[in-house]
Amino acid sequence: MAPQTFQQDSDIPNLLIFPPGTNVTQTSLYQDGAVFLQDKASCVPAFVLDPPAGSSVIDACAAPGNKTTHLAAIMGDTGHILACDRDAKRFETLNSMISKAGAKCVTTQLADFLEVNPKDHSEVEYILLDPSCSGSGIINRDEHLTGAGTTKESIKRRLRSLSGFQYKILCHALKFPNVRRIVYSTCSVYPEENELVIQAVLQKNKSFTLVGFMPQWKQRGLPIFEEASLCLRANPEENGTTGFFVAKIERLI
């Protein structure tokens, strides 16, 4: 790409691609909140959730707010998005981003999603769930797993802890009485946080199923179970993105 140019992404509407070295933060579009910076893979979850205008949505682990504002844009700033996060500092960042974007349809709540009572939100039909993970898909983010002093056993313990939490929070999302679609995503490359979580959750919750999406995308879930190919994986080598995983789950009618 030539300097001072941009392209529209071929997979995700409203995603613009700029040449390397472009300082988008110095443009009026960025400073006014008209555009936000986000890796392409991180744009997939909101695009796949695809809530119609006027929908009721929960962004369960919302901070810093990139996916929340993307959802608001998809919905045309109509309906309602409840954006939750339990970390007070990250919650400040979330509020700042929502304000900068001018997203009027978003209500933020400093709360652990696991403490949000599904019975109090019978109107919710769409949930985006991007829980805490190892960050192993982002360069230098998984040093706490692979850095000096770590062992295979310590890595296994950490992944067991993370996957246990991810399993629990995804099961909680499925308890919302009228939820129709949940998109689960992580910036992890480990199957323990991805395919194995999905497999375990769906084995327990028979009224939900995986649904395919973006068939043009070649990198799919690891063949750990039969339907894993319906999930999507992204990586720097094949896609020029961070390492990422996305699964689309829908209620059986």
C-alpha atoms as an extended CHARMM CRD file, in Angstrom:
* protein
*
       253  EXT
         1         1  MET       CA              0.0000000000        0.0000000000        0.0000000000  PROA      1               0.0000000000
         2         2  ALA       CA              1.1810000000        3.4720000000       -0.8140000000  PROA      2               0.0000000000
         3         3  PRO       CA              1.5940000000        6.0590000000        1.9530000000  PROA      3               0.0000000000
         4         4  GLN       CA             -1.4240000000        8.2920000000        2.6620000000  PROA      4               0.0000000000
         5         5  THR       CA             -3.8150000000        5.6240000000        1.3820000000  PROA      5               0.0000000000
         6         6  PHE       CA             -6.1400000000        3.0650000000        2.9500000000  PROA      6               0.0000000000
         7         7  GLN       CA             -8.2510000000        0.0840000000        1.9160000000  PROA      7               0.0000000000
         8         8  GLN       CA            -11.5360000000       -1.3960000000        3.0790000000  PROA      8               0.0000000000
         9         9  ASP       CA            -11.1280000000       -4.8970000000        4.4810000000  PROA      9               0.0000000000
        10        10  SER       CA            -12.5680000000       -7.6980000000        2.3420000000  PROA      10              0.0000000000
        11        11  ASP       CA            -13.9480000000       -9.6990000000        5.2980000000  PROA      11              0.0000000000
        12        12  ILE       CA            -15.2990000000       -7.1930000000        7.8090000000  PROA      12              0.0000000000
        13        13  PRO       CA            -17.3960000000       -4.1530000000        6.8270000000  PROA      13              0.0000000000
        14        14  ASN       CA            -16.2530000000       -0.7480000000        8.1200000000  PROA      14              0.0000000000
        15        15  LEU       CA            -12.7690000000       -2.1000000000        8.8950000000  PROA      15              0.0000000000
        16        16  LEU       CA            -10.1310000000        0.1020000000        7.2550000000  PROA      16              0.0000000000
        17        17  ILE       CA             -6.5630000000       -0.9990000000        6.5490000000  PROA      17              0.0000000000
        18        18  PHE       CA             -3.7300000000        1.5280000000        6.6780000000  PROA      18              0.0000000000
        19        19  PRO       CA             -0.1100000000        1.1020000000        5.5400000000  PROA      19              0.0000000000
        20        20  PRO       CA              2.4980000000        0.2100000000        8.2060000000  PROA      20              0.0000000000
        21        21  GLY       CA              3.7720000000        3.2820000000       10.0040000000  PROA      21              0.0000000000
        22        22  THR       CA              0.5680000000        5.2900000000        9.5550000000  PROA      22              0.0000000000
        23        23  ASN       CA              0.0020000000        7.4120000000       12.6590000000  PROA      23              0.0000000000
        24        24  VAL       CA             -3.7690000000        7.2080000000       12.8110000000  PROA      24              0.0000000000
        25        25  THR       CA             -3.7910000000        8.6600000000       16.3370000000  PROA      25              0.0000000000
        26        26  GLN       CA             -2.8260000000       12.0580000000       14.9210000000  PROA      26              0.0000000000
        27        27  THR       CA             -5.8310000000       12.2510000000       12.6180000000  PROA      27              0.0000000000
        28        28  SER       CA             -9.0210000000       14.1380000000       13.4470000000  PROA      28              0.0000000000
        29        29  LEU       CA            -11.0310000000       10.9730000000       12.7750000000  PROA      29              0.0000000000
        30        30  TYR       CA             -9.2860000000        9.1800000000       15.6380000000  PROA      30              0.0000000000
        31        31  GLN       CA             -9.1680000000       12.1570000000       17.9840000000  PROA      31              0.0000000000
        32        32  ASP       CA            -12.9010000000       12.7880000000       17.5010000000  PROA      32              0.0000000000
        33        33  GLY       CA            -13.7970000000        9.1410000000       18.1530000000  PROA      33              0.0000000000
        34        34  ALA       CA            -14.9840000000        8.4130000000       14.6100000000  PROA      34              0.0000000000
        35        35  VAL       CA            -12.4790000000        5.5630000000       14.2350000000  PROA      35              0.0000000000
        36        36  PHE       CA            -10.6850000000        3.2900000000       16.7090000000  PROA      36              0.0000000000
        37        37  LEU       CA             -7.5480000000        1.2000000000       16.4100000000  PROA      37              0.0000000000
        38        38  GLN       CA             -8.0180000000       -2.5650000000       16.6640000000  PROA      38              0.0000000000
        39        39  ASP       CA             -6.3790000000       -5.6880000000       15.3010000000  PROA      39              0.0000000000
        40        40  LYS       CA             -8.4440000000       -7.3500000000       12.5770000000  PROA      40              0.0000000000
        41        41  ALA       CA             -8.8610000000      -10.5870000000       14.5480000000  PROA      41              0.0000000000
        42        42  SER       CA            -10.3150000000       -8.6250000000       17.4730000000  PROA      42              0.0000000000
        43        43  CYS       CA            -12.9640000000       -7.2070000000       15.1340000000  PROA      43              0.0000000000
        44        44  VAL       CA            -14.3030000000      -10.6700000000       14.3020000000  PROA      44              0.0000000000
        45        45  PRO       CA            -16.3270000000      -11.3160000000       17.5190000000  PROA      45              0.0000000000
        46        46  ALA       CA            -18.6390000000       -8.2810000000       17.2280000000  PROA      46              0.0000000000
        47        47  PHE       CA            -19.0090000000       -8.8290000000       13.4820000000  PROA      47              0.0000000000
        48        48  VAL       CA            -20.0040000000      -12.4710000000       14.0420000000  PROA      48              0.0000000000
        49        49  LEU       CA            -22.3840000000      -11.6960000000       16.9320000000  PROA      49              0.0000000000
        50        50  ASP       CA            -24.0770000000       -9.2730000000       14.5210000000  PROA      50              0.0000000000
        51        51  PRO       CA            -26.9500000000       -8.0770000000       16.7420000000  PROA      51              0.0000000000
        52        52  PRO       CA            -29.6980000000       -6.3580000000       14.7220000000  PROA      52              0.0000000000
        53        53  ALA       CA            -30.5980000000       -2.7320000000       15.3460000000  PROA      53              0.0000000000
        54        54  GLY       CA            -32.6650000000       -2.4050000000       18.5020000000  PROA      54              0.0000000000
        55        55  SER       CA            -31.2600000000       -5.5650000000       20.1290000000  PROA      55              0.0000000000
        56        56  SER       CA            -30.4980000000       -6.1440000000       23.7930000000  PROA      56              0.0000000000
        57        57  VAL       CA            -26.8660000000       -7.2040000000       24.2120000000  PROA      57              0.0000000000
        58        58  ILE       CA            -24.3660000000       -7.9190000000       26.9760000000  PROA      58              0.0000000000
        59        59  ASP       CA            -20.6430000000       -7.4330000000       26.4860000000  PROA      59              0.0000000000
        60        60  ALA       CA            -19.6300000000       -9.5840000000       29.4390000000  PROA      60              0.0000000000
        61        61  CYS       CA            -15.9350000000       -8.6990000000       29.8200000000  PROA      61              0.0000000000
        62        62  ALA       CA            -16.0330000000       -5.3820000000       28.0350000000  PROA      62              0.0000000000
        63        63  ALA       CA            -12.9330000000       -3.3470000000       28.9310000000  PROA      63              0.0000000000
        64        64  PRO       CA            -11.1640000000       -1.6180000000       27.3100000000  PROA      64              0.0000000000
        65        65  GLY       CA            -14.2170000000       -1.1420000000       25.0770000000  PROA      65              0.0000000000
        66        66  ASN       CA            -13.1240000000       -1.7830000000       21.4900000000  PROA      66              0.0000000000
        67        67  LYS       CA            -15.6350000000       -4.5780000000       20.9660000000  PROA      67              0.0000000000
        68        68  THR       CA            -18.3620000000       -2.6420000000       22.7980000000  PROA      68              0.0000000000
        69        69  THR       CA            -18.0490000000        0.3640000000       20.5050000000  PROA      69              0.0000000000
        70        70  HSD       CA            -17.9080000000       -1.9570000000       17.4900000000  PROA      70              0.0000000000
        71        71  LEU       CA            -21.1920000000       -3.5220000000       18.6240000000  PROA      71              0.0000000000
        72        72  ALA       CA            -22.7460000000       -0.0900000000       19.0600000000  PROA      72              0.0000000000
        73        73  ALA       CA            -21.7400000000        0.8100000000       15.5110000000  PROA      73              0.0000000000
        74        74  ILE       CA            -23.1860000000       -2.4360000000       14.1270000000  PROA      74              0.0000000000
        75        75  MET       CA            -26.4770000000       -1.7060000000       15.9240000000  PROA      75              0.0000000000
        76        76  GLY       CA            -26.5590000000        1.8700000000       14.6680000000  PROA      76              0.0000000000
        77        77  ASP       CA            -26.4130000000        3.0710000000       18.2760000000  PROA      77              0.0000000000
        78        78  THR       CA            -29.9230000000        1.6890000000       18.8800000000  PROA      78              0.0000000000
        79        79  GLY       CA            -31.2060000000       -0.8780000000       21.3680000000  PROA      79              0.0000000000
        80        80  HSD       CA            -29.1440000000       -1.4510000000       24.4880000000  PROA      80              0.0000000000
        81        81  ILE       CA            -25.7100000000       -2.8200000000       25.3480000000  PROA      81              0.0000000000
        82        82  LEU       CA            -24.8070000000       -3.6280000000       28.9470000000  PROA      82              0.0000000000
        83        83  ALA       CA            -21.0140000000       -3.5130000000       29.1470000000  PROA      83              0.0000000000
        84        84  CYS       CA            -19.6160000000       -5.2150000000       32.2610000000  PROA      84              0.0000000000
        85        85  ASP       CA            -16.1280000000       -5.3600000000       33.6830000000  PROA      85              0.0000000000
        86        86  ARG       CA            -14.9320000000       -6.2140000000       37.1750000000  PROA      86              0.0000000000
        87        87  ASP       CA            -11.5950000000       -4.3650000000       37.1230000000  PROA      87              0.0000000000
        88        88  ALA       CA            -11.9430000000       -0.7850000000       38.3880000000  PROA      88              0.0000000000
        89        89  LYS       CA             -8.9860000000        0.6280000000       36.4370000000  PROA      89              0.0000000000
        90        90  ARG       CA            -10.0000000000       -1.0290000000       33.1700000000  PROA      90              0.0000000000
        91        91  PHE       CA            -13.5680000000        0.0940000000       33.8370000000  PROA      91              0.0000000000
        92        92  GLU       CA            -12.3650000000        3.7090000000       33.7220000000  PROA      92              0.0000000000
        93        93  THR       CA            -10.8350000000        3.0410000000       30.3080000000  PROA      93              0.0000000000
        94        94  LEU       CA            -14.0920000000        1.4520000000       29.1560000000  PROA      94              0.0000000000
        95        95  ASN       CA            -16.1060000000        4.5030000000       30.1790000000  PROA      95              0.0000000000
        96        96  SER       CA            -13.6280000000        6.8020000000       28.4830000000  PROA      96              0.0000000000
        97        97  MET       CA            -13.8280000000        4.8970000000       25.2060000000  PROA      97              0.0000000000
        98        98  ILE       CA            -17.6270000000        4.7550000000       25.2660000000  PROA      98              0.0000000000
        99        99  SER       CA            -17.7550000000        8.5020000000       25.8900000000  PROA      99              0.0000000000
       100       100  LYS       CA            -15.2600000000        9.2350000000       23.1100000000  PROA      100             0.0000000000
       101       101  ALA       CA            -17.2710000000        7.1250000000       20.6630000000  PROA      101             0.0000000000
       102       102  GLY       CA            -20.4930000000        8.8880000000       21.6510000000  PROA      102             0.0000000000
       103       103  ALA       CA            -22.2480000000        5.5240000000       22.0010000000  PROA      103             0.0000000000
       104       104  LYS       CA            -25.5720000000        6.4070000000       23.6060000000  PROA      104             0.0000000000
       105       105  CYS       CA            -26.9260000000        2.8370000000       23.5950000000  PROA      105             0.0000000000
       106       106  VAL       CA            -24.2800000000        1.5750000000       26.0560000000  PROA      106             0.0000000000
       107       107  THR       CA            -24.6950000000        1.3060000000       29.8270000000  PROA      107             0.0000000000
       108       108  THR       CA            -21.5650000000        0.3480000000       31.7450000000  PROA      108             0.0000000000
       109       109  GLN       CA            -21.5200000000       -1.6210000000       34.9840000000  PROA      109             0.0000000000
       110       110  LEU       CA            -18.5660000000       -2.2790000000       37.2900000000  PROA      110             0.0000000000
       111       111  ALA       CA            -19.4120000000       -5.8970000000       37.9710000000  PROA      111             0.0000000000
       112       112  ASP       CA            -18.2020000000       -9.4590000000       37.6840000000  PROA      112             0.0000000000
       113       113  PHE       CA            -20.3180000000      -11.0180000000       34.9280000000  PROA      113             0.0000000000
       114       114  LEU       CA            -20.5770000000      -14.1740000000       37.0260000000  PROA      114             0.0000000000
       115       115  GLU       CA            -22.5130000000      -12.0950000000       39.5860000000  PROA      115             0.0000000000
       116       116  VAL       CA            -24.9630000000      -10.7450000000       37.0050000000  PROA      116             0.0000000000
       117       117  ASN       CA            -28.2580000000      -12.5800000000       37.5390000000  PROA      117             0.0000000000
       118       118  PRO       CA            -29.6360000000      -13.9840000000       34.2590000000  PROA      118             0.0000000000
       119       119  LYS       CA            -33.1900000000      -13.7490000000       35.6230000000  PROA      119             0.0000000000
       120       120  ASP       CA            -32.7950000000       -9.9690000000       35.8300000000  PROA      120             0.0000000000
       121       121  HSD       CA            -32.0170000000       -9.7530000000       32.1030000000  PROA      121             0.0000000000
       122       122  SER       CA            -34.6790000000      -11.7520000000       30.3260000000  PROA      122             0.0000000000
       123       123  GLU       CA            -34.5550000000       -9.2430000000       27.4730000000  PROA      123             0.0000000000
       124       124  VAL       CA            -30.9880000000      -10.1610000000       26.4910000000  PROA      124             0.0000000000
       125       125  GLU       CA            -30.6740000000      -12.1600000000       23.2790000000  PROA      125             0.0000000000
       126       126  TYR       CA            -27.0060000000      -11.6230000000       22.3490000000  PROA      126             0.0000000000
       127       127  ILE       CA            -23.8740000000      -11.9810000000       24.4850000000  PROA      127             0.0000000000
       128       128  LEU       CA            -20.2700000000      -11.2960000000       23.5600000000  PROA      128             0.0000000000
       129       129  LEU       CA            -17.8500000000      -13.1200000000       25.8490000000  PROA      129             0.0000000000
       130       130  ASP       CA            -14.1280000000      -12.3710000000       25.5850000000  PROA      130             0.0000000000
       131       131  PRO       CA            -12.8860000000      -13.5490000000       29.0070000000  PROA      131             0.0000000000
       132       132  SER       CA             -9.4810000000      -13.2960000000       30.6620000000  PROA      132             0.0000000000
       133       133  CYS       CA             -7.0240000000      -15.6410000000       28.9930000000  PROA      133             0.0000000000
       134       134  SER       CA             -3.3020000000      -16.3640000000       28.7330000000  PROA      134             0.0000000000
       135       135  GLY       CA             -2.8410000000      -13.7450000000       25.9970000000  PROA      135             0.0000000000
       136       136  SER       CA             -0.6010000000      -16.2720000000       24.2660000000  PROA      136             0.0000000000
       137       137  GLY       CA             -1.7050000000      -15.0640000000       20.8410000000  PROA      137             0.0000000000
       138       138  ILE       CA             -0.1150000000      -11.6670000000       21.4590000000  PROA      138             0.0000000000
       139       139  ILE       CA              3.6530000000      -11.3600000000       21.2290000000  PROA      139             0.0000000000
       140       140  ASN       CA              5.2470000000      -11.1170000000       24.6970000000  PROA      140             0.0000000000
       141       141  ARG       CA              1.8690000000      -11.3980000000       26.4520000000  PROA      141             0.0000000000
       142       142  ASP       CA              2.3350000000      -15.0190000000       27.5830000000  PROA      142             0.0000000000
       143       143  GLU       CA              5.7060000000      -14.5470000000       29.2780000000  PROA      143             0.0000000000
       144       144  HSD       CA              4.0540000000      -15.4170000000       32.5940000000  PROA      144             0.0000000000
       145       145  LEU       CA              3.5040000000      -18.8610000000       31.0610000000  PROA      145             0.0000000000
       146       146  THR       CA              6.6990000000      -19.3750000000       29.0840000000  PROA      146             0.0000000000
       147       147  GLY       CA              9.2700000000      -17.0250000000       30.6380000000  PROA      147             0.0000000000
       148       148  ALA       CA             12.2440000000      -17.8310000000       32.8230000000  PROA      148             0.0000000000
       149       149  GLY       CA             11.4420000000      -20.0390000000       35.7760000000  PROA      149             0.0000000000
       150       150  THR       CA              8.3390000000      -21.6050000000       34.2990000000  PROA      150             0.0000000000
       151       151  THR       CA              7.9840000000      -25.3480000000       33.9120000000  PROA      151             0.0000000000
       152       152  LYS       CA              5.6620000000      -27.5770000000       31.9180000000  PROA      152             0.0000000000
       153       153  GLU       CA              3.7820000000      -28.3510000000       35.1130000000  PROA      153             0.0000000000
       154       154  SER       CA              3.3800000000      -24.6660000000       36.0450000000  PROA      154             0.0000000000
       155       155  ILE       CA              2.0600000000      -23.9390000000       32.5460000000  PROA      155             0.0000000000
       156       156  LYS       CA             -0.4360000000      -26.7880000000       32.8830000000  PROA      156             0.0000000000
       157       157  ARG       CA             -1.5960000000      -25.4740000000       36.2700000000  PROA      157             0.0000000000
       158       158  ARG       CA             -2.0930000000      -21.9720000000       34.9030000000  PROA      158             0.0000000000
       159       159  LEU       CA             -4.0200000000      -23.2350000000       31.8880000000  PROA      159             0.0000000000
       160       160  ARG       CA             -6.2060000000      -25.4240000000       34.1070000000  PROA      160             0.0000000000
       161       161  SER       CA             -7.0480000000      -22.3840000000       36.2070000000  PROA      161             0.0000000000
       162       162  LEU       CA             -7.8350000000      -20.2190000000       33.1860000000  PROA      162             0.0000000000
       163       163  SER       CA             -9.8530000000      -22.8580000000       31.3580000000  PROA      163             0.0000000000
       164       164  GLY       CA            -11.8310000000      -23.6120000000       34.5250000000  PROA      164             0.0000000000
       165       165  PHE       CA            -12.8070000000      -19.9510000000       34.7350000000  PROA      165             0.0000000000
       166       166  GLN       CA            -13.5890000000      -19.7780000000       31.0150000000  PROA      166             0.0000000000
       167       167  TYR       CA            -15.7850000000      -22.8740000000       31.2410000000  PROA      167             0.0000000000
       168       168  LYS       CA            -17.6480000000      -21.4220000000       34.2050000000  PROA      168             0.0000000000
       169       169  ILE       CA            -18.2660000000      -18.0170000000       32.6380000000  PROA      169             0.0000000000
       170       170  LEU       CA            -19.4070000000      -19.4650000000       29.3070000000  PROA      170             0.0000000000
       171       171  CYS       CA            -21.8310000000      -21.7960000000       31.1160000000  PROA      171             0.0000000000
       172       172  HSD       CA            -23.1350000000      -18.7340000000       32.9620000000  PROA      172             0.0000000000
       173       173  ALA       CA            -23.7600000000      -16.9210000000       29.6640000000  PROA      173             0.0000000000
       174       174  LEU       CA            -25.9040000000      -19.8280000000       28.4830000000  PROA      174             0.0000000000
       175       175  LYS       CA            -28.1470000000      -19.4550000000       31.5590000000  PROA      175             0.0000000000
       176       176  PHE       CA            -29.6930000000      -16.2090000000       30.2950000000  PROA      176             0.0000000000
       177       177  PRO       CA            -33.2440000000      -17.3580000000       29.5920000000  PROA      177             0.0000000000
       178       178  ASN       CA            -33.7420000000      -15.7680000000       26.1860000000  PROA      178             0.0000000000
       179       179  VAL       CA            -30.2040000000      -15.5900000000       24.8460000000  PROA      179             0.0000000000
       180       180  ARG       CA            -30.1490000000      -16.6550000000       21.2030000000  PROA      180             0.0000000000
       181       181  ARG       CA            -26.4920000000      -16.2220000000       20.2650000000  PROA      181             0.0000000000
       182       182  ILE       CA            -23.1970000000      -16.1090000000       22.1560000000  PROA      182             0.0000000000
       183       183  VAL       CA            -19.8200000000      -15.3950000000       20.6250000000  PROA      183             0.0000000000
       184       184  TYR       CA            -16.8490000000      -16.6600000000       22.6540000000  PROA      184             0.0000000000
       185       185  SER       CA            -13.3590000000      -15.4210000000       21.8500000000  PROA      185             0.0000000000
       186       186  THR       CA             -9.8340000000      -15.3720000000       23.2540000000  PROA      186             0.0000000000
       187       187  CYS       CA             -6.4330000000      -14.0690000000       22.2060000000  PROA      187             0.0000000000
       188       188  SER       CA             -4.9750000000      -17.4590000000       23.1440000000  PROA      188             0.0000000000
       189       189  VAL       CA             -3.4390000000      -20.1540000000       20.9600000000  PROA      189             0.0000000000
       190       190  TYR       CA             -3.9060000000      -22.9390000000       23.5200000000  PROA      190             0.0000000000
       191       191  PRO       CA             -6.6840000000      -25.4730000000       22.8120000000  PROA      191             0.0000000000
       192       192  GLU       CA             -7.2210000000      -25.7400000000       26.5900000000  PROA      192             0.0000000000
       193       193  GLU       CA             -8.7200000000      -22.2280000000       26.4680000000  PROA      193             0.0000000000
       194       194  ASN       CA            -10.4940000000      -22.6460000000       23.1650000000  PROA      194             0.0000000000
       195       195  GLU       CA            -11.7380000000      -25.8650000000       21.5490000000  PROA      195             0.0000000000
       196       196  LEU       CA            -11.6430000000      -27.8410000000       24.7770000000  PROA      196             0.0000000000
       197       197  VAL       CA            -13.7040000000      -25.2140000000       26.6050000000  PROA      197             0.0000000000
       198       198  ILE       CA            -16.2930000000      -25.1750000000       23.8200000000  PROA      198             0.0000000000
       199       199  GLN       CA            -16.4510000000      -28.9690000000       23.7220000000  PROA      199             0.0000000000
       200       200  ALA       CA            -16.9480000000      -29.2640000000       27.4880000000  PROA      200             0.0000000000
       201       201  VAL       CA            -19.5910000000      -26.5340000000       27.6490000000  PROA      201             0.0000000000
       202       202  LEU       CA            -21.6560000000      -27.9440000000       24.7830000000  PROA      202             0.0000000000
       203       203  GLN       CA            -21.4870000000      -31.4490000000       26.2240000000  PROA      203             0.0000000000
       204       204  LYS       CA            -23.2060000000      -30.0670000000       29.3220000000  PROA      204             0.0000000000
       205       205  ASN       CA            -25.6220000000      -27.7200000000       27.5270000000  PROA      205             0.0000000000
       206       206  LYS       CA            -27.4410000000      -29.7630000000       24.8930000000  PROA      206             0.0000000000
       207       207  SER       CA            -29.8350000000      -26.9670000000       23.9560000000  PROA      207             0.0000000000
       208       208  PHE       CA            -27.0040000000      -25.0080000000       22.2910000000  PROA      208             0.0000000000
       209       209  THR       CA            -24.8750000000      -25.7610000000       19.2590000000  PROA      209             0.0000000000
       210       210  LEU       CA            -21.9110000000      -24.4040000000       17.3190000000  PROA      210             0.0000000000
       211       211  VAL       CA            -22.7280000000      -22.5020000000       14.1250000000  PROA      211             0.0000000000
       212       212  GLY       CA            -20.3420000000      -21.8840000000       11.2510000000  PROA      212             0.0000000000
       213       213  PHE       CA            -19.3940000000      -18.4310000000        9.9680000000  PROA      213             0.0000000000
       214       214  MET       CA            -16.9740000000      -16.7260000000        7.5680000000  PROA      214             0.0000000000
       215       215  PRO       CA            -16.4990000000      -19.8110000000        5.3330000000  PROA      215             0.0000000000
       216       216  GLN       CA            -13.9050000000      -17.9720000000        3.2720000000  PROA      216             0.0000000000
       217       217  TRP       CA            -11.5450000000      -17.9630000000        6.2750000000  PROA      217             0.0000000000
       218       218  LYS       CA             -9.1670000000      -20.9000000000        5.9250000000  PROA      218             0.0000000000
       219       219  GLN       CA             -7.8470000000      -21.2230000000        9.4770000000  PROA      219             0.0000000000
       220       220  ARG       CA            -10.4020000000      -23.1850000000       11.4940000000  PROA      220             0.0000000000
       221       221  GLY       CA            -10.5650000000      -24.7960000000       14.9250000000  PROA      221             0.0000000000
       222       222  LEU       CA             -8.2070000000      -27.6470000000       15.7230000000  PROA      222             0.0000000000
       223       223  PRO       CA             -9.7430000000      -31.0950000000       14.9680000000  PROA      223             0.0000000000
       224       224  ILE       CA            -10.2430000000      -31.9860000000       18.6260000000  PROA      224             0.0000000000
       225       225  PHE       CA            -13.9240000000      -32.7930000000       18.1480000000  PROA      225             0.0000000000
       226       226  GLU       CA            -16.1220000000      -33.1370000000       15.0890000000  PROA      226             0.0000000000
       227       227  GLU       CA            -17.6660000000      -29.6540000000       15.0160000000  PROA      227             0.0000000000
       228       228  ALA       CA            -14.4500000000      -27.7700000000       15.8860000000  PROA      228             0.0000000000
       229       229  SER       CA            -14.0080000000      -26.7800000000       12.2340000000  PROA      229             0.0000000000
       230       230  LEU       CA            -16.9710000000      -24.4380000000       12.7120000000  PROA      230             0.0000000000
       231       231  CYS       CA            -14.7340000000      -22.2940000000       14.9450000000  PROA      231             0.0000000000
       232       232  LEU       CA            -12.1990000000      -19.8070000000       13.6120000000  PROA      232             0.0000000000
       233       233  ARG       CA             -8.5310000000      -19.3550000000       14.3950000000  PROA      233             0.0000000000
       234       234  ALA       CA             -6.2500000000      -16.5120000000       13.3230000000  PROA      234             0.0000000000
       235       235  ASN       CA             -2.4760000000      -16.1670000000       13.4760000000  PROA      235             0.0000000000
       236       236  PRO       CA              0.2740000000      -13.7880000000       12.3670000000  PROA      236             0.0000000000
       237       237  GLU       CA              1.7550000000      -16.1710000000        9.8020000000  PROA      237             0.0000000000
       238       238  GLU       CA             -1.4290000000      -16.8610000000        7.8600000000  PROA      238             0.0000000000
       239       239  ASN       CA             -3.5530000000      -13.7970000000        8.5240000000  PROA      239             0.0000000000
       240       240  GLY       CA             -1.2150000000      -10.9960000000        9.6100000000  PROA      240             0.0000000000
       241       241  THR       CA             -3.1550000000      -10.6980000000       12.8790000000  PROA      241             0.0000000000
       242       242  THR       CA             -2.6560000000      -11.6160000000       16.5050000000  PROA      242             0.0000000000
       243       243  GLY       CA             -3.3080000000      -15.2140000000       17.5180000000  PROA      243             0.0000000000
       244       244  PHE       CA             -7.0570000000      -15.4490000000       18.0920000000  PROA      244             0.0000000000
       245       245  PHE       CA             -9.9570000000      -17.8870000000       18.4870000000  PROA      245             0.0000000000
       246       246  VAL       CA            -13.6800000000      -17.3120000000       17.8990000000  PROA      246             0.0000000000
       247       247  ALA       CA            -16.6980000000      -19.6010000000       18.3450000000  PROA      247             0.0000000000
       248       248  LYS       CA            -20.3370000000      -18.8260000000       17.5430000000  PROA      248             0.0000000000
       249       249  ILE       CA            -22.9320000000      -20.6150000000       19.6850000000  PROA      249             0.0000000000
       250       250  GLU       CA            -26.6850000000      -20.5050000000       19.1370000000  PROA      250             0.0000000000
       251       251  ARG       CA            -29.7050000000      -21.8720000000       20.9780000000  PROA      251             0.0000000000
       252       252  LEU       CA            -31.4500000000      -24.7520000000       19.2620000000  PROA      252             0.0000000000
       253       253  ILE       CA            -35.0220000000      -23.8540000000       18.4020000000  PROA      253             0.0000000000
